[in-house]
């Protein structure tokens, strides 16, 4: 939360930075003095207690003080400098593998020194490359390392090249924080301040960078974590309050004959959850207040049918409806399936993607500008400036986290106070819902249709490939079909395509040469993707080799086997989405997670979770825990808060306190106009205006 925008060059005048370091800091978003203050330590080492040398244990992080008894250089492949220190209880060695000549001149036998680092045992106790302070006659209280709780800062190669490390940052902050006038001013009112016994804001910044004791550090961490949570919650509270005061929206009061006809024609019963959600949506749409609802449900829980029913209500009330999805293949799949569903009802229905031919595109634009009731399904093409809606009443955004915040906003702007339904098949943990979707009304499809089969999920190593292929062949001979999915490799579409293409060549000419094998990837033209999927749907392709383009939405009930190559490279939510492509019919289905033998500990945990549960909400919670907050959806793309200190998972009690306080404050002062909220109002409008706009959209 930067306090103010200053030219990057101003940092160069801070003692310890200079022009080169200021330039590097600017590359990583640290432009101003207050950006620097918000560059927090990644962790702390408590060196406030000095350990006698006779109490050392291997793998301890400690600080010791001793007298230098000997120095020297050992000659191996490169010179290694060492010193031996002693106190009244024992001896210890410290070694440095680089710059032996420098250290040889620096240390002298007979002087006192403090060493801080990790203890190893190699022919006696030893520290490698420890932090140090030469004590001499100095006052221990003024030392940078000894007797302190030591902050360690994030680093990278660019920082390293200009000498920016934890030591230099401690020196910089040591000089900087002696000047109280540069520290941020207080922004919370007395009521909040006294309720939580906050450390004053200025003192919190001092203690976060130069902690004097553990108790003060804990208070500083609480104060600044609360602040990081509070502002997103305050914006959500303001959005929720002011949304109710918007001009009158659209009230869909007419009964939908098409909806009733569709309901009667379904060859199955809606689940209890679908009926409940439809009731919630119907109530929203009857109201003149604009609907702003999040519909979340696991893979295969029936969200699309709910969305179609809502769009029929809009059409039968004389309005247009738009369904925006993230990929062309999903848009095409939705268009095909919804066309079949609505064909008897004679509903005007169109598809608009980047591949739509210009003549069809022109005709569709004319129809949308005519104000005639219409349903249009599309991708990002819907938000192009050239596409206008004359009478847009309902906006449905599927897999909404896959769109950038401004993209969602562009579509919403095309309808004057239109109702908005955003959907996700990624179950959202309560922590995430509190933090990001707090201003939306939430509906949950927590029940699977009766025809959904549980999927048996197994973990197999690469050396079991022959057995896996044999199992696939046995099932194909029974009339079933299979997916074999290749992962995204190093975020590169070219490598992604290469892996899938090479896999297709090997499988189609080797193990499955007697079967029909198809290849599907994102670089194929829409017509070709559609042709391949239609062949797969009709069982003219037995095995579909694919990249992750089939992750969302493709529905082939006869496909009963999903093999995920290099499953260790996928996140939990993505694995769960892929698994959801099978188990959609009457036959027993299987998901095989295939990995090399040696994979990382986190990847092992992901694979084990997948084999133990099919509960999407539990998987989402574990995914959030394993991946961390910033990577769960992608902070920058989805407009989510970018927390530096706070962690919504481990700091949930602080999050809930901040949320409660924010909503209470807005309830008492909806426009933050009371005198006691003047500083808060000024901070919000001056420093967080851009983020407030993003939250309004998201």
N, C-alpha and C positions, 0 to 999 in steps of 0.2 A: 504494500500500500504506500506508494511514493507520496511524499508530502508536498513536493512542488517540483516543477519542471525547470531545470537549470541547464545551461550549456555544459557538455561533457568536459570542456577545457577547465572549468572551475575546480574540478577535483585535483588538477595538477598542482594547485597552490596549497593543498593540505600536506602537512609535513609527513614525509615518508612515501608519498605517491609520485609526484612528478609527471611530466608529459607522457612518457612511454607507458607507465603503469595506468595512467588515466585513460589512454587510448584502448588498452586491453580491457579494462573494466567496462568501458562503454560498449564493447563488442558483446558483453554478457548482460546488458541491460542496466548497468550501474552507471548512471549519468550524473547524478546529483549527490549532494551531501546526505540527503535523506534516503536515497537508494542505498547508499553505503551503510547507513544505520540499520537498514532492513536486510542487509546481507548477514544473516544470522549464522552462528556456529552450527556445525552439523552434530557435534557431540562435545562432551566435557570429560576431562580426566581430573580427578580430585587429588591434587598434590599438596593439599594443605597439611598433611601429616608426613613427617619425616620418618622413614623406616631405618632402624639400626641394621648394620650389615649382617649381623648374625641371625636376623629374622627373615632373610630373603627366601623366597620360594620361586621355583620356575613358573613362567608365564604370568607373573604379577606385573601390573602397571604401578610403579612406585617412584618416589623421589628419595634420593639418599644424599648425604653430605659426607665428604671425606677429604683427607689430605693426600695430595699427589705424592706417591712414594717413588714412582718410576715412570719413565716414558720411553718409547722406542718405536722402531719400524721393523716389521717382519717382511722378508722378501719371499713372496710367492709369485704367482703369475703377474700380480701387481702389488705394489707396496701397501701394507696395512699398518696404519698408525694405532698404537695402543697406549693407554695409561693404566696404572694400578693405583687405586686409592685405598685408604684405610681409615677406620675410626677406632674407637676404643674397643670395639667388639669383633671386628673381622676385616677382610679385604675383599675387593671386587675389581674386575677389569672392565674397561670400556674400549671399544674398537671402532675405527672409522675406515671404510674400504676405499674412500676417495680423498684426494687433496691431502696426502700425507705430509707434504712439505709445509702446507699452510698450518696444520695442527702442530707440527713439530716446533714451529716458531711461536705458536700461541700459548701452549701450556708449559709451566715451569714446575720442576720438582720443589716441593715444600709449600706450594700455595693450596688454599682450600677451595673446593669446588662443589657445586651441587649438580647431580645428574638425574634426569627424569626420563623414564622409558620402560620398555618391557624387559624383564629379566629372563635370560637364557642360562642353561647350564652346559658349558663346554670346557672341560678341564677346570672347573670352578665356575662361580657365578660371573656373568658377563652381560653387559648392555651393548647393543649394536646401534650406532648412530644416535646416541641419546641427545635430548635437549640439555643444555647446560648453562649454568651461570658461574662465572669466576667470582668467588666471594671476596677475597682480599679483606680489606677493612670495611667493606660496604655494609649498609643497613639492610638486613634481610627483607624488611617490609617494602623496599623499593625495587626488588628484583622482579623480573618479568615471568620467570618460571617457578622459582622455589617458593614453597609455602602457599601456593594459590590453587584455586580451582581453575584448571587450564582449558580455555575454549579452543577447539580445533575446527578450522574453517574448511568449506569445500574447496577443492583445487582441481586444476586441469593443466594440460600441457602449455597452453598459452600463458597462464599465471606463472607456471614454473620458469618459463623463459625470461620473464622480467623480475623474477625473485619474489613473487607474491605467494607467500605461504602462511601458515598459521602464526609463525614467529613474527613476520612483518606486519600481519594484520593486528596482532596484539600490540605491537609498537605504535602502529597508526592510531588505534583506538585509545591507547594509553595517553597519547598527547591530545587527541581530539576531545575526549570526554571530560577533560579538565575545564572546558569552556561551557558553562551551563546555558549560555544564551543561544547555542546552536541546537539544543535538544527540543524535540516536539512538545508543543503545549498541550495542556489537559483538554480533553474533549467531552468527557462524560459528566453528566449532572451529579449533584450531591447524592441523590437517591440511589443511583446505580453504584456510586463510589462507596457509600457506606454499607450497602447491602452485601457487597462482596469483599469488603476490606481490601480494596485494590491498593497495590503499591502505586504511588504517583507515576504518571507516564514517563517523566524525565528519569526518575530513579529506575524504572523498569528497563529502559534502554541502557543505562549505566551497568546494571547488574547482569544483563544478558551478554554484554561484551567483556566486562571486567568484574566477574562475580567475587564478592568478598567472602561469602559463606553459603553453604547449601540452602539454608532456609530462605535467604533473600533471592537466590537464584530460582528456587521453586515459585516464589511469589511473582517474580518477573516473568517466568514462563507462563504462569496462569494468566496474568494480566494481558500479555501479548497474544496468547492463544485465544483468549476470550474475544479480544478485539478483532482477530481474523475471522472468527465465527460471527461476531455480532453484526458486522456491516452487510454481509450477504443476507442474513436473516432480517435485518432492518429493511433492505430493499425489497425482499419478498413480502414483508408485512405491509409496506407502503403500496406495492403492486396489488396485493390482495384487497386492501381497503379501497384503493382508488378505482379498481376494476368495477366495483359495485356502483360507482358513481359515474360511470361512462354514460354517454347518450344512449337512448333506447336502441336496442338491437332488433333482431328479427324474432318474432314469436311464431313458431310453426304450429298453428292451432288446428289446421285441417287434418282430419283423419286420413291415413294413407291406405288407399284401396290396394295399391300394388304391394305394400308391406304385408297386408293380410293375405293376399293371394300367394305371395312367396312363402309365408309361414305355413299355409295349408298344403303347399306342394312339396315341402321338404320330406325326404324319405326317412328322416330320423327326428328324434325329439331334441330340442335345445336342452343344454345342461342347465341345472339350477343356477349356476354362476352366470351363464349367458342371459337368462331371463332377468336376473337381478340387475345386471349391467345395462340391458336394454331399457329397463324401467328407469334407471338413473339418467340415461341419455335422453329418453323421451321426456322426462320431467324438465331437464335442462332446455331442451329444444322448444318446449311449450312456453317457457319463460321468455320475456322480452330482454332480459339481461343476457349478454353474449356468453355462450358456453365456452369454457376453457378447461377441458377435461383430459386427464391422462388415463389411457387404458393400457394396463400392463397385464400380460398373460404369457405363460410358458409356450414354447414351441408346440403348435398343434392344438391350442386351447380354443380356437374358434374366433379369433379377433376379426379376421377378414369378413366373416359372415355378419358380425355385429356392425362393422363399418358399412357394409352394403345396405343393411336395414336402415341405418341412420341416413344414408344418401337417398334411399327411396322416400323417406319422410320429407327430405328437402325438395326432391323433384315433384312430389305430389302436392307440395305447397307452392309450386310455381317457381322454384329457385334452382340455381345451378350448384353442382357439387364437384369438388376436385379432390382426387386422391393422389398424393405425391409419394413416390417410393425412390429408394436410392440408386437402383440399377435398372438398365434397360431390360435385362432378362427377367427381373422380377415384375417390372411393369407389363411386359408381354404376357407373363404367366397369369397375372391378375386379370388382364384384359380378356384372355382366352376363357379362364374359369368363370369370371363374372358375366361374360357374354352368354355362356351356356346357361347360367343360372337365371339371367334376366330376359332371355330371348322370348319366352312366352308372354312376358309382361310389356313388350314393345317400349322399352326405355331407351331414349337416345343415349348412346354410349360411344365414346371415342378414345383413341390412344394418341398421346403426344410424347415423342422422345426425340433425341438428337438424330435418329435415323429416319424419322417420318419424312416422306417425300414432300417436296415443296408444294405441289398441287393440293395434296391432302391437308397439309398444314394451313394453306391459304383458306381452304373451305372451312376448316375447323375454326379459324380465327373469326371468320364471318358469322358462324353459328354462335360462337360465344359472345360476340358483340351484339347479337340480335335479342338478347335477354330471354331466349327460349329455354325452358327447363332442359337440363343436360347433365350427364355425368362424364367427366373427363379423367382418365387415368394417365399419369405421366411421371417423368423424371424431372431433373433440374430444368428441362425445357419449359416447364410451366411457369417458371419465374422470369423468363426473358421479358424484357421491356415491351417487345412487340406483341406479346400475348396478353390480351385484355379480357376481363370478365365484366359483362354488363349487369349481371344479376347473381353474383356469387353469394350463396347463403351458408354453405357448409364446407369446411376445409378439413381434410383428413390427412395427417402426415404419418406414414408408416416407417418404422425403424428410425424414429425422429433423431436419435443421437448420431446417426450417420450423416446428418446435414449440419453445416455450419450455422451458427446463430443467425447471421445476416441472411442466409438463404431461406430459413424458415420465415424470417421477418418479411422478406420480399413477397412471399406467397400470401401471408396473412394480410399485407397491405392491399392486395387486389380485391379484397372483400370489405365493404363498409360495415364494420361491427358484425362480421360473419361469425357463426359458431365454429369453434375449433376443437377437433378431437385429435390428440397425438397418441400414437400407439408404439409400443415396444414389445418385442419378444424376449428381450433381455430382462429377466426379473430384477427388480430394483430393491436392494436392501433398504431397510428402514432408515439407516444412517444417511444413505444417498438421497432418498426421497425427502428427508427433512432438510437437507442442505441445498438441493437444487430445485426440487419440484414443490417447495412448500407453499407456493401460491396457487397451485392447480388443485382442482377437485380430482380425486383419484378413484378409479374403478379397477377392480382386480378380477381376472378370470383365473380362479384357483382350482378349477375342476376340469378334468379331461373328458372329451366325448367318449361314449361307451365303446366306440370301435377302435380306440387307441390301444395298441399292444405295448406292454413294457418291453424295452429293448435290452437284451443281454449284452453287457459290455465287458470285454476282456482285454488284457494287456499282453502283447506278444512281442518278443524281440525279433530283430531282422533275420536271425538264423532259422526262424520258423516260417519263412516265406513260402516254402514249398507246401507245407501243411495248410497254410492259409489259402493258397491258390487251389489246392485240392478241394477244400471245403466250399470255395466259391463255385467250382465246377459241378460239384454234387448238387448244389442248390439250383444252379442254372438248368441242369438236366431235369429238375422237378418243376421247371417253369418260372423260377424266380429270376431277379436281376440284382446287380450290384453296382455300387459306386466305389471308385478308388480315387481318393483325394490327395493332391500334393499341396504342400504348404507354400506360403509366401516366403521367399528366401531373401533375407537381408533387405526387406522393403523394396525389392527391385522387380518391376514387372517383367523385364527381360529374363532374369534368372528364374522367376516364377514360371514363365511360359516354357523356358528351357527344361526345367525339371519335369513338368507335366508332359511335354512333348517327348522327351527321352523315355519316360515311363511308359507312354503310349506305344512307342516303337518297340520297346522290349516286350511288353505284355502281349501286344497284338501279333508279334512274330514268334513269340516264345510260348509261355505257358497257356495262352488263350488263343492260339492260332486257329483252332477249330470253332471259335465263337465270333460273334460280331462285337467288335470293340469300337467305341466312339470316343472322341476327344472334344472337350468343351473348355474354352478359356475366354478371358475378357477381351482379347484382341480380334475375335471373330466378328464379322458383321452381324447385325441383328437378324437378318434373314437366315444366315447360316446357323446361328445359335438356335433360332426357332426350329429350323429343320431338324437339327440333331436332337433337340428336346422332344419334338414330336415323334421321331423314330424311337426314342427311348420310352416315351409314354406308351407307344403301340407295341413295345417289346420286340422291335426290329433291331434294336441294339441291346445286347445282353449285359455288357459291362461298360459303364461310362467312366472314363478317366477324366478328371476335372481338376481345375484349380478351385479356389474358394468361391467362385461365382455362384456355386449352388448352395452356399451357406444359408441363404434366406429365401424361403418362399416356394421353391420348386417342390411339387407334390406328385409323386409317382407311387401309388399304393402297392404296386407289385415289386418295388425295390425293397429287398429285405436284408441286404448286407451293406454295411458302410465300413470300408477299410481306410483309415487315416494314416498316411505315410508321414514319418517324422512327427508323430503326434506331440513330441516334446516341444516343438516350435510354436504350438498354438496356446492361446490363453484358454482358461476354463470356460468362459462364456462362449467362445468360438467353437470349442469342442462340443459343447452342449447344443449349440445351434446346428452343427453338422449332424450330430447324432439324431436330431429331430427330423432329418430327411427320411429316415426309415421308421418302421413301426406305424405306418399310416394306413395299413390295410388289415386284412383278416389273418395274415400269415405271421408266424414267429419271426422276429427280426434280431439282427446281431450288429454290434459295432466293435470293430477290432482296432485297437490303438497300437500301432506298430512303431517301435523305436529301436535305436541302437542299444547295446547293452549298457554302455556307460553314459548316463545322462545326469544332469545336475539334480541337487536335492529338491529344489523348488519344482522342477519338472516332474520328478517322481511323486511329489505330493499331489500335483494336479492330476496325474494319471490315476493315482489311487482313489482320489475323490470321485473321479468319473466312474470307476468300477464299483464304487460303494453306494452311489445314490443317483436317482433321476429327478430329484426334487430341485427344480430350477432356482427356487428362492434360496435354498441352502447352498447350492453351487455358487450363486451370485455373492452371497455373504463370504464364502471362502475365497472366491476370486478377488473380492475387494481386499481381503486380508493379505493374500499372497502378492498381488500386483501392486498394492498401494493405491492411494487416492488418485494421484495424477495420471496414472496409466489406465484407469478402469474404462473410461470412455474416450479419453484424449481431451485434456483440459482445453487446449486452444481451440479445437474444432467445435466443441459443444458449449463454450461459454461458461464453463464451470469455474468456481473459485479456485485460484491457484494458491493453495496454502503453503506457507514457508515453514512455520513452526507447528501449527495445529495439525492433528491427524483425526479426521472424523471417526475413524474406527476406534482408536485407543482413547481418544479424548471426548467420547460421546457425552458424558455428563456435562462437560463444559459447553458443548454444542447445544444441549437441551436447555441449559441455563440461559445461554445467549438468545436462543430462539424465544423462550418464554418472555424474557425481558424486552426483546424487540417488539413482539406483538402487543405486550402490555403498554409499552411506551406509545406506539402508534394508535392504540385504542384510546389513550388519553389525550394525545396531541397528534392528530392525523396529518398535519402539515409541518410539524416540528417548529411551531411559531412561538411557543412559550419561551420566556426569557432564559429559563434554565437549560433549554435545548438549543440555544443560539450557536454555541461552538460546534455542536454536533451537526446542525443544519449546514453551517458554513463548510465544515470538513467534507460532508457528503457532496455538496454542490460543487465545491472547488476541486476536490481531489479524486472523486469517484463518479464523475458525471458519465464518462464513457461506459463504465461497468454498469451503471444504473440503466443505461439504454439497452445493454445486452440482456440484463435480467428482465427488462420489460418484454423483450421479444421471447426469451426462452421460457 
